[in-house]
Structures are given as structure tokens and as C-alpha cells.
Amino acid sequence: MTGGNGPGRSASQRREPGAPEINGGAEKWEVQLRKGCLELAILASLWSGRLYGLEILRRLETDSDLIVSEGTAYPLLSRLKSIGLVDSEWVESDGGHPRKYYRLTAAGKQRALEMAAVWREFSSSMSKLLTPLAREKAGKEK
């Protein structure tokens, strides 16, 4: 059996037990960050009115660069419906098959406002904390 820090690994691949993973860790962290924001993003995408599923996915991509698969979005929409934050209805379309449209409920609008306030406070605090890192990067680019 080959251990995590075994002889078959290069020095850059070895790490102390419990130490954060360096290679690939940033990508995993970014995925988790995006997942954590997805509920707010979906609620925000529905703020201006009802949308069907594909429209929600397009809005997420165009307005926030979030690329979300149907396999991720639809279970989340279903959960949001089950807890009363969104409502849905099937609407016949001229182009063939009916579409399921989603809209925010009053509770969904309230939740979106609450989440947005928390997001603004959190992102502002993080921006303050990260200011020295931005200065460091700018200094290195000169």
C-alpha cells in the first residue's frame, strides 16, 4: 500500500497528515464556495419574475458566470419548493411541450433579501481582509 507521503511521491506532493491539500485544493474550494452560494443565486435569478428551468440556468451563467447543471439545479428548485420559497406551475407553450415555471413566494422574497444582506456583509468583511493580498499582487506585477 502506498501512503500519502510515501516514497513514490515527489516533495511537492508530500504533506503532513491533516495538512490542507495544495494541488487541486483551490479547485475543490471554489466548487464548495459556488455550491454554498447557489441557493442565493437561484433566488436572486427569480427576483424579477417567473422563469422556467433553462432560463434560470442561462441567467445564472450570463449574470454571474455560474455554470450549473440541470442535475444540480432541479433538485435544488424542488427543495426550495418543498420549503415554500418558490412555487411552480406548468404552462403550455406554443413551441410544443409545456414548461415548468418557477417564481418566488413571499417567503422566498424575504429569504432572498435576508441572504443578500448576509452576503453583502460577509463579502465586505472579506474584501477588507483580502486588501493586503491585493496590494501584494499589485506590487509583484510592477
Biotite code that builds the C-alpha atoms (Angstrom):
import biotite.structure as struc

atoms = struc.array([
    struc.Atom([0.000, 0.000, 0.000], chain_id="A", res_id=1, res_name="MET", atom_name="CA", element="C"),
    struc.Atom([1.309, 3.431, -0.895], chain_id="A", res_id=2, res_name="THR", atom_name="CA", element="C"),
    struc.Atom([0.905, 6.104, 1.801], chain_id="A", res_id=3, res_name="GLY", atom_name="CA", element="C"),
    struc.Atom([0.033, 9.733, 1.162], chain_id="A", res_id=4, res_name="GLY", atom_name="CA", element="C"),
    struc.Atom([3.617, 10.844, 1.858], chain_id="A", res_id=5, res_name="ASN", atom_name="CA", element="C"),
    struc.Atom([5.290, 7.666, 0.641], chain_id="A", res_id=6, res_name="GLY", atom_name="CA", element="C"),
    struc.Atom([8.498, 7.437, -1.325], chain_id="A", res_id=7, res_name="PRO", atom_name="CA", element="C"),
    struc.Atom([6.656, 7.301, -4.654], chain_id="A", res_id=8, res_name="GLY", atom_name="CA", element="C"),
    struc.Atom([5.529, 10.901, -4.261], chain_id="A", res_id=9, res_name="ARG", atom_name="CA", element="C"),
    struc.Atom([7.539, 13.992, -5.081], chain_id="A", res_id=10, res_name="SER", atom_name="CA", element="C"),
    struc.Atom([8.397, 16.553, -2.420], chain_id="A", res_id=11, res_name="ALA", atom_name="CA", element="C"),
    struc.Atom([5.671, 18.854, -3.728], chain_id="A", res_id=12, res_name="SER", atom_name="CA", element="C"),
    struc.Atom([3.109, 16.069, -3.337], chain_id="A", res_id=13, res_name="GLN", atom_name="CA", element="C"),
    struc.Atom([4.087, 15.145, 0.243], chain_id="A", res_id=14, res_name="ARG", atom_name="CA", element="C"),
    struc.Atom([2.254, 16.780, 3.086], chain_id="A", res_id=15, res_name="ARG", atom_name="CA", element="C"),
    struc.Atom([1.781, 16.406, 6.770], chain_id="A", res_id=16, res_name="GLU", atom_name="CA", element="C"),
    struc.Atom([-1.222, 14.355, 7.868], chain_id="A", res_id=17, res_name="PRO", atom_name="CA", element="C"),
    struc.Atom([-4.161, 16.709, 8.264], chain_id="A", res_id=18, res_name="GLY", atom_name="CA", element="C"),
    struc.Atom([-2.455, 19.482, 6.279], chain_id="A", res_id=19, res_name="ALA", atom_name="CA", element="C"),
    struc.Atom([-4.564, 21.030, 3.520], chain_id="A", res_id=20, res_name="PRO", atom_name="CA", element="C"),
    struc.Atom([-4.129, 19.672, 0.045], chain_id="A", res_id=21, res_name="GLU", atom_name="CA", element="C"),
    struc.Atom([-2.249, 22.088, -2.200], chain_id="A", res_id=22, res_name="ILE", atom_name="CA", element="C"),
    struc.Atom([-2.612, 20.591, -5.698], chain_id="A", res_id=23, res_name="ASN", atom_name="CA", element="C"),
    struc.Atom([-6.280, 20.626, -6.643], chain_id="A", res_id=24, res_name="GLY", atom_name="CA", element="C"),
    struc.Atom([-7.302, 22.152, -3.337], chain_id="A", res_id=25, res_name="GLY", atom_name="CA", element="C"),
    struc.Atom([-8.138, 25.528, -4.854], chain_id="A", res_id=26, res_name="ALA", atom_name="CA", element="C"),
    struc.Atom([-10.499, 23.933, -7.363], chain_id="A", res_id=27, res_name="GLU", atom_name="CA", element="C"),
    struc.Atom([-12.269, 21.939, -4.636], chain_id="A", res_id=28, res_name="LYS", atom_name="CA", element="C"),
    struc.Atom([-12.564, 25.074, -2.510], chain_id="A", res_id=29, res_name="TRP", atom_name="CA", element="C"),
    struc.Atom([-14.015, 27.055, -5.405], chain_id="A", res_id=30, res_name="GLU", atom_name="CA", element="C"),
    struc.Atom([-16.576, 24.316, -6.105], chain_id="A", res_id=31, res_name="VAL", atom_name="CA", element="C"),
    struc.Atom([-17.672, 24.363, -2.463], chain_id="A", res_id=32, res_name="GLN", atom_name="CA", element="C"),
    struc.Atom([-17.869, 28.161, -2.474], chain_id="A", res_id=33, res_name="LEU", atom_name="CA", element="C"),
    struc.Atom([-20.060, 28.122, -5.580], chain_id="A", res_id=34, res_name="ARG", atom_name="CA", element="C"),
    struc.Atom([-22.292, 25.409, -4.124], chain_id="A", res_id=35, res_name="LYS", atom_name="CA", element="C"),
    struc.Atom([-22.716, 27.442, -0.973], chain_id="A", res_id=36, res_name="GLY", atom_name="CA", element="C"),
    struc.Atom([-23.899, 30.456, -2.981], chain_id="A", res_id=37, res_name="CYS", atom_name="CA", element="C"),
    struc.Atom([-26.203, 28.564, -5.305], chain_id="A", res_id=38, res_name="LEU", atom_name="CA", element="C"),
    struc.Atom([-29.390, 28.906, -3.257], chain_id="A", res_id=39, res_name="GLU", atom_name="CA", element="C"),
    struc.Atom([-28.958, 32.670, -3.082], chain_id="A", res_id=40, res_name="LEU", atom_name="CA", element="C"),
    struc.Atom([-28.117, 32.790, -6.789], chain_id="A", res_id=41, res_name="ALA", atom_name="CA", element="C"),
    struc.Atom([-31.270, 30.908, -7.751], chain_id="A", res_id=42, res_name="ILE", atom_name="CA", element="C"),
    struc.Atom([-33.467, 33.046, -5.503], chain_id="A", res_id=43, res_name="LEU", atom_name="CA", element="C"),
    struc.Atom([-31.860, 36.183, -6.963], chain_id="A", res_id=44, res_name="ALA", atom_name="CA", element="C"),
    struc.Atom([-32.376, 34.937, -10.522], chain_id="A", res_id=45, res_name="SER", atom_name="CA", element="C"),
    struc.Atom([-36.114, 34.671, -9.809], chain_id="A", res_id=46, res_name="LEU", atom_name="CA", element="C"),
    struc.Atom([-36.365, 38.120, -8.212], chain_id="A", res_id=47, res_name="TRP", atom_name="CA", element="C"),
    struc.Atom([-37.681, 39.865, -11.315], chain_id="A", res_id=48, res_name="SER", atom_name="CA", element="C"),
    struc.Atom([-40.322, 37.271, -12.112], chain_id="A", res_id=49, res_name="GLY", atom_name="CA", element="C"),
    struc.Atom([-41.083, 33.737, -13.117], chain_id="A", res_id=50, res_name="ARG", atom_name="CA", element="C"),
    struc.Atom([-38.650, 31.734, -15.231], chain_id="A", res_id=51, res_name="LEU", atom_name="CA", element="C"),
    struc.Atom([-38.579, 28.185, -16.485], chain_id="A", res_id=52, res_name="TYR", atom_name="CA", element="C"),
    struc.Atom([-35.639, 25.952, -15.632], chain_id="A", res_id=53, res_name="GLY", atom_name="CA", element="C"),
    struc.Atom([-33.451, 26.603, -18.663], chain_id="A", res_id=54, res_name="LEU", atom_name="CA", element="C"),
    struc.Atom([-33.978, 30.355, -18.287], chain_id="A", res_id=55, res_name="GLU", atom_name="CA", element="C"),
    struc.Atom([-32.750, 30.128, -14.699], chain_id="A", res_id=56, res_name="ILE", atom_name="CA", element="C"),
    struc.Atom([-29.615, 28.284, -15.817], chain_id="A", res_id=57, res_name="LEU", atom_name="CA", element="C"),
    struc.Atom([-28.972, 30.862, -18.561], chain_id="A", res_id=58, res_name="ARG", atom_name="CA", element="C"),
    struc.Atom([-29.474, 33.769, -16.171], chain_id="A", res_id=59, res_name="ARG", atom_name="CA", element="C"),
    struc.Atom([-27.033, 32.231, -13.684], chain_id="A", res_id=60, res_name="LEU", atom_name="CA", element="C"),
    struc.Atom([-24.453, 31.852, -16.433], chain_id="A", res_id=61, res_name="GLU", atom_name="CA", element="C"),
    struc.Atom([-24.866, 35.270, -18.029], chain_id="A", res_id=62, res_name="THR", atom_name="CA", element="C"),
    struc.Atom([-25.304, 37.330, -14.867], chain_id="A", res_id=63, res_name="ASP", atom_name="CA", element="C"),
    struc.Atom([-22.875, 35.560, -12.533], chain_id="A", res_id=64, res_name="SER", atom_name="CA", element="C"),
    struc.Atom([-20.690, 33.208, -14.599], chain_id="A", res_id=65, res_name="ASP", atom_name="CA", element="C"),
    struc.Atom([-22.150, 30.301, -12.606], chain_id="A", res_id=66, res_name="LEU", atom_name="CA", element="C"),
    struc.Atom([-22.451, 27.287, -14.853], chain_id="A", res_id=67, res_name="ILE", atom_name="CA", element="C"),
    struc.Atom([-24.908, 24.957, -13.181], chain_id="A", res_id=68, res_name="VAL", atom_name="CA", element="C"),
    struc.Atom([-26.023, 21.593, -14.491], chain_id="A", res_id=69, res_name="SER", atom_name="CA", element="C"),
    struc.Atom([-29.659, 20.597, -14.651], chain_id="A", res_id=70, res_name="GLU", atom_name="CA", element="C"),
    struc.Atom([-28.807, 17.752, -12.274], chain_id="A", res_id=71, res_name="GLY", atom_name="CA", element="C"),
    struc.Atom([-27.825, 20.326, -9.678], chain_id="A", res_id=72, res_name="THR", atom_name="CA", element="C"),
    struc.Atom([-30.449, 22.994, -10.317], chain_id="A", res_id=73, res_name="ALA", atom_name="CA", element="C"),
    struc.Atom([-33.628, 20.927, -10.454], chain_id="A", res_id=74, res_name="TYR", atom_name="CA", element="C"),
    struc.Atom([-33.158, 19.108, -7.127], chain_id="A", res_id=75, res_name="PRO", atom_name="CA", element="C"),
    struc.Atom([-32.394, 22.469, -5.510], chain_id="A", res_id=76, res_name="LEU", atom_name="CA", element="C"),
    struc.Atom([-35.505, 24.027, -7.073], chain_id="A", res_id=77, res_name="LEU", atom_name="CA", element="C"),
    struc.Atom([-37.507, 21.065, -5.795], chain_id="A", res_id=78, res_name="SER", atom_name="CA", element="C"),
    struc.Atom([-36.118, 21.569, -2.279], chain_id="A", res_id=79, res_name="ARG", atom_name="CA", element="C"),
    struc.Atom([-36.827, 25.315, -2.429], chain_id="A", res_id=80, res_name="LEU", atom_name="CA", element="C"),
    struc.Atom([-40.394, 24.485, -3.441], chain_id="A", res_id=81, res_name="LYS", atom_name="CA", element="C"),
    struc.Atom([-40.800, 21.946, -0.646], chain_id="A", res_id=82, res_name="SER", atom_name="CA", element="C"),
    struc.Atom([-39.776, 24.531, 1.968], chain_id="A", res_id=83, res_name="ILE", atom_name="CA", element="C"),
    struc.Atom([-42.072, 27.164, 0.495], chain_id="A", res_id=84, res_name="GLY", atom_name="CA", element="C"),
    struc.Atom([-39.538, 29.571, -1.011], chain_id="A", res_id=85, res_name="LEU", atom_name="CA", element="C"),
    struc.Atom([-40.540, 29.022, -4.642], chain_id="A", res_id=86, res_name="VAL", atom_name="CA", element="C"),
    struc.Atom([-43.721, 27.961, -6.344], chain_id="A", res_id=87, res_name="ASP", atom_name="CA", element="C"),
    struc.Atom([-44.065, 26.338, -9.745], chain_id="A", res_id=88, res_name="SER", atom_name="CA", element="C"),
    struc.Atom([-46.650, 25.862, -12.441], chain_id="A", res_id=89, res_name="GLU", atom_name="CA", element="C"),
    struc.Atom([-46.784, 24.060, -15.764], chain_id="A", res_id=90, res_name="TRP", atom_name="CA", element="C"),
    struc.Atom([-47.532, 26.335, -18.712], chain_id="A", res_id=91, res_name="VAL", atom_name="CA", element="C"),
    struc.Atom([-48.349, 25.190, -22.234], chain_id="A", res_id=92, res_name="GLU", atom_name="CA", element="C"),
    struc.Atom([-46.008, 26.600, -24.833], chain_id="A", res_id=93, res_name="SER", atom_name="CA", element="C"),
    struc.Atom([-46.560, 27.351, -28.493], chain_id="A", res_id=94, res_name="ASP", atom_name="CA", element="C"),
    struc.Atom([-43.352, 25.510, -29.306], chain_id="A", res_id=95, res_name="GLY", atom_name="CA", element="C"),
    struc.Atom([-44.523, 22.086, -28.193], chain_id="A", res_id=96, res_name="GLY", atom_name="CA", element="C"),
    struc.Atom([-44.021, 20.699, -24.724], chain_id="A", res_id=97, res_name="HIS", atom_name="CA", element="C"),
    struc.Atom([-45.214, 22.517, -21.587], chain_id="A", res_id=98, res_name="PRO", atom_name="CA", element="C"),
    struc.Atom([-42.655, 24.276, -19.403], chain_id="A", res_id=99, res_name="ARG", atom_name="CA", element="C"),
    struc.Atom([-42.444, 24.370, -15.650], chain_id="A", res_id=100, res_name="LYS", atom_name="CA", element="C"),
    struc.Atom([-42.114, 27.960, -14.470], chain_id="A", res_id=101, res_name="TYR", atom_name="CA", element="C"),
    struc.Atom([-40.767, 28.890, -11.061], chain_id="A", res_id=102, res_name="TYR", atom_name="CA", element="C"),
    struc.Atom([-41.404, 32.054, -9.077], chain_id="A", res_id=103, res_name="ARG", atom_name="CA", element="C"),
    struc.Atom([-40.551, 33.333, -5.642], chain_id="A", res_id=104, res_name="LEU", atom_name="CA", element="C"),
    struc.Atom([-43.155, 33.135, -2.920], chain_id="A", res_id=105, res_name="THR", atom_name="CA", element="C"),
    struc.Atom([-43.447, 35.923, -0.333], chain_id="A", res_id=106, res_name="ALA", atom_name="CA", element="C"),
    struc.Atom([-41.293, 33.777, 1.962], chain_id="A", res_id=107, res_name="ALA", atom_name="CA", element="C"),
    struc.Atom([-38.802, 33.307, -0.886], chain_id="A", res_id=108, res_name="GLY", atom_name="CA", element="C"),
    struc.Atom([-38.547, 37.045, -1.419], chain_id="A", res_id=109, res_name="LYS", atom_name="CA", element="C"),
    struc.Atom([-37.972, 37.585, 2.286], chain_id="A", res_id=110, res_name="GLN", atom_name="CA", element="C"),
    struc.Atom([-35.333, 34.835, 2.361], chain_id="A", res_id=111, res_name="ARG", atom_name="CA", element="C"),
    struc.Atom([-33.573, 36.328, -0.686], chain_id="A", res_id=112, res_name="ALA", atom_name="CA", element="C"),
    struc.Atom([-33.429, 39.746, 1.000], chain_id="A", res_id=113, res_name="LEU", atom_name="CA", element="C"),
    struc.Atom([-32.049, 38.205, 4.214], chain_id="A", res_id=114, res_name="GLU", atom_name="CA", element="C"),
    struc.Atom([-29.451, 36.157, 2.356], chain_id="A", res_id=115, res_name="MET", atom_name="CA", element="C"),
    struc.Atom([-28.408, 39.155, 0.248], chain_id="A", res_id=116, res_name="ALA", atom_name="CA", element="C"),
    struc.Atom([-27.860, 41.235, 3.403], chain_id="A", res_id=117, res_name="ALA", atom_name="CA", element="C"),
    struc.Atom([-25.694, 38.499, 4.921], chain_id="A", res_id=118, res_name="VAL", atom_name="CA", element="C"),
    struc.Atom([-23.797, 38.171, 1.624], chain_id="A", res_id=119, res_name="TRP", atom_name="CA", element="C"),
    struc.Atom([-23.103, 41.909, 1.427], chain_id="A", res_id=120, res_name="ARG", atom_name="CA", element="C"),
    struc.Atom([-21.800, 41.991, 4.995], chain_id="A", res_id=121, res_name="GLU", atom_name="CA", element="C"),
    struc.Atom([-19.709, 38.856, 4.517], chain_id="A", res_id=122, res_name="PHE", atom_name="CA", element="C"),
    struc.Atom([-18.221, 39.936, 1.181], chain_id="A", res_id=123, res_name="SER", atom_name="CA", element="C"),
    struc.Atom([-17.439, 43.407, 2.524], chain_id="A", res_id=124, res_name="SER", atom_name="CA", element="C"),
    struc.Atom([-15.630, 41.908, 5.515], chain_id="A", res_id=125, res_name="SER", atom_name="CA", element="C"),
    struc.Atom([-13.727, 39.503, 3.293], chain_id="A", res_id=126, res_name="MET", atom_name="CA", element="C"),
    struc.Atom([-12.746, 42.339, 0.961], chain_id="A", res_id=127, res_name="SER", atom_name="CA", element="C"),
    struc.Atom([-11.254, 44.233, 3.893], chain_id="A", res_id=128, res_name="LYS", atom_name="CA", element="C"),
    struc.Atom([-9.387, 41.138, 4.994], chain_id="A", res_id=129, res_name="LEU", atom_name="CA", element="C"),
    struc.Atom([-8.073, 40.462, 1.484], chain_id="A", res_id=130, res_name="LEU", atom_name="CA", element="C"),
    struc.Atom([-6.897, 44.030, 0.775], chain_id="A", res_id=131, res_name="THR", atom_name="CA", element="C"),
    struc.Atom([-3.272, 43.284, 1.789], chain_id="A", res_id=132, res_name="PRO", atom_name="CA", element="C"),
    struc.Atom([-3.217, 40.334, -0.628], chain_id="A", res_id=133, res_name="LEU", atom_name="CA", element="C"),
    struc.Atom([-4.345, 42.580, -3.486], chain_id="A", res_id=134, res_name="ALA", atom_name="CA", element="C"),
    struc.Atom([-1.588, 45.079, -2.607], chain_id="A", res_id=135, res_name="ARG", atom_name="CA", element="C"),
    struc.Atom([0.958, 42.251, -2.585], chain_id="A", res_id=136, res_name="GLU", atom_name="CA", element="C"),
    struc.Atom([-0.166, 41.082, -6.030], chain_id="A", res_id=137, res_name="LYS", atom_name="CA", element="C"),
    struc.Atom([-0.100, 44.636, -7.417], chain_id="A", res_id=138, res_name="ALA", atom_name="CA", element="C"),
    struc.Atom([3.433, 45.124, -6.038], chain_id="A", res_id=139, res_name="GLY", atom_name="CA", element="C"),
    struc.Atom([4.674, 41.960, -7.732], chain_id="A", res_id=140, res_name="LYS", atom_name="CA", element="C"),
    struc.Atom([3.172, 42.977, -11.090], chain_id="A", res_id=141, res_name="GLU", atom_name="CA", element="C"),
    struc.Atom([5.221, 46.202, -11.228], chain_id="A", res_id=142, res_name="LYS", atom_name="CA", element="C"),
])
